[in-house]
Amino acid sequence: MANLTVEAIELTRLYGGRAAVSDVTFNLQQGQVLGFLGPNGAGKSTTMKMLTGNLAPSAGSVKICGIDMMESPKEAKALIGYLPEMRPLYKEFTVDEYLTIAARLHNVSGKHLKKAVEHAKERCGLSHMSKRLIENLSNGYQQRVGIAQAIIHNPMVVILDEPTVGLDPIQIRDIRALIKEIGQAHSVIVSTHILPEVEMVCDHVQIIDKGKLVFNGGIDVLKQQRIGNKLLVGLRQPPSAEVLKTIAGVTEVELVDSMWRIRFAEGSQPHEAIVQAAVHHNWGLYHIAPDQTSLEDVFVQLTYHESVPVAEVAQAA
Ligand SMILES: Nc1ncnc2c1ncn2[C@@H]1O[C@H](COP(=O)(O)OP(=O)(O)OP(=O)(O)O)[C@@H](O)[C@H]1O
């Protein structure tokens, strides 16, 4: 495909014989924002480091806009902007001074330097902070400077590791809007622990667990998984569970906090029949709404593994 920006092909990284990342394969296209999710130790940072050319894979390869990271690291890296979790800021410099250094490090040529700095500041809402020392900026503005250095050379791919950690709600809102804006022209990979953030800024999601991808798909697919096939129904004079189960399409009912959680078969739409039955039999219907699984629940379902209790291991030994 012509506009593929990132290709991770069967990426594996071993540490002392243990796979921290195992056989991870995915593609990213221009204009996509990918959310990279996973519990602690899942392999996110290891994957990011391989994507940015800071760590060699034990097996597999990375291509940035078709350029192989192992074969042509300089060319491939030039197409990436990276904001690591620990912001690489020199706080004793002003915003202008620091961004000028960042632009030079990214090989922006002398005649384009000033324009590149101005443009990055403009995009990150930093134009009025040019002469301020970075150490005197708020956390949110320091984060903007970190993002500005990642986009200063107008890279095809921007990789941001936990970009909203430690920010207040207004700063978080601003940084998320900025990520969305950047995502229109570039490809963005955002590593995050914050699940709603993924729904807000990403159009594509990957969940990694124990080094393996356990979900790779569109945000719509993930949202669909949340909506599922459950209704929460509140009835003041409820019938028995058996009566509810006779409604066409209903497969299971259970009482949850004095409301009925009604599961229905895929493809069936028992909503209308439930309302009609409630009116007909005077059940006192006061609530009917989809019972969404929280994103946290979906995440736990995908990443939960039953671990063998220590006592059982000891007994087996
Ligand atoms: N240099 C290393 N040597 C040995 N093991 C390592 C090394 N770096 C990471 N690991 C192990 O590899 C696994 C994946 O680590 P990684 O840092 O990629 O996870 P992560 O998803 O980024 O976690 P977190 O969100 O906590 O930063 C972990 O089990 C970790 O202990």
Ligand as a Chemical Component Dictionary entry (heavy atoms), coordinates in Angstrom:
data_LIG
# 
_chem_comp.id                   LIG 
_chem_comp.type                 NON-POLYMER 
_chem_comp.pdbx_formal_charge   0 
_chem_comp.three_letter_code    LIG 
# 
loop_
_chem_comp_atom.comp_id 
_chem_comp_atom.atom_id 
_chem_comp_atom.alt_atom_id 
_chem_comp_atom.type_symbol 
_chem_comp_atom.charge 
_chem_comp_atom.model_Cartn_x 
_chem_comp_atom.model_Cartn_y 
_chem_comp_atom.model_Cartn_z 
_chem_comp_atom.pdbx_ordinal 
LIG N1  N1  N 0 16.770 -4.474 29.675 1  
LIG C1  C1  C 0 15.975 -5.466 30.104 2  
LIG N2  N2  N 0 16.496 -6.617 30.606 3  
LIG C2  C2  C 0 15.711 -7.625 31.007 4  
LIG N3  N3  N 0 14.358 -7.598 30.978 5  
LIG C3  C3  C 0 13.775 -6.495 30.508 6  
LIG C4  C4  C 0 14.550 -5.358 30.048 7  
LIG N4  N4  N 0 13.681 -4.399 29.636 8  
LIG C5  C5  C 0 12.438 -4.896 29.826 9  
LIG N5  N5  N 0 12.494 -6.141 30.327 10 
LIG C6  C6  C 0 11.338 -7.013 30.647 11 
LIG O1  O1  O 0 10.558 -7.147 29.468 12 
LIG C7  C7  C 0 9.169  -7.113 29.769 13 
LIG C8  C8  C 0 8.501  -5.990 28.987 14 
LIG O2  O2  O 0 8.974  -4.733 29.469 15 
LIG P1  P1  P 0 8.506  -3.322 28.869 16 
LIG O3  O3  O 0 9.265  -2.261 29.603 17 
LIG O4  O4  O 0 8.587  -3.354 27.406 18 
LIG O5  O5  O 0 6.976  -3.289 29.308 19 
LIG P2  P2  P 0 5.930  -2.071 29.287 20 
LIG O6  O6  O 0 4.696  -2.623 28.684 21 
LIG O7  O7  O 0 6.535  -0.882 28.666 22 
LIG O8  O8  O 0 5.694  -1.814 30.831 23 
LIG P3  P3  P 0 5.446  -0.426 31.639 24 
LIG O9  O9  O 0 4.109  0.052  31.241 25 
LIG O10 O10 O 0 5.501  -0.897 33.074 26 
LIG O11 O11 O 0 6.562  0.505  31.257 27 
LIG C9  C9  C 0 9.081  -6.955 31.284 28 
LIG O12 O12 O 0 8.907  -8.235 31.842 29 
LIG C10 C10 C 0 10.416 -6.377 31.667 30 
LIG O13 O13 O 0 10.768 -6.749 32.974 31 
# 
loop_
_chem_comp_bond.comp_id 
_chem_comp_bond.atom_id_1 
_chem_comp_bond.atom_id_2 
_chem_comp_bond.value_order 
_chem_comp_bond.pdbx_ordinal 
LIG N1  C1  SING 1  
LIG C1  N2  SING 2  
LIG C1  C4  DOUB 3  
LIG N2  C2  DOUB 4  
LIG C2  N3  SING 5  
LIG N3  C3  DOUB 6  
LIG C3  C4  SING 7  
LIG C3  N5  SING 8  
LIG C4  N4  SING 9  
LIG N4  C5  DOUB 10 
LIG C5  N5  SING 11 
LIG N5  C6  SING 12 
LIG C6  O1  SING 13 
LIG C6  C10 SING 14 
LIG O1  C7  SING 15 
LIG C7  C8  SING 16 
LIG C7  C9  SING 17 
LIG C8  O2  SING 18 
LIG O2  P1  SING 19 
LIG P1  O3  DOUB 20 
LIG P1  O4  SING 21 
LIG P1  O5  SING 22 
LIG O5  P2  SING 23 
LIG P2  O6  DOUB 24 
LIG P2  O7  SING 25 
LIG P2  O8  SING 26 
LIG O8  P3  SING 27 
LIG P3  O9  DOUB 28 
LIG P3  O10 SING 29 
LIG P3  O11 SING 30 
LIG C9  O12 SING 31 
LIG C9  C10 SING 32 
LIG C10 O13 SING 33 
# 
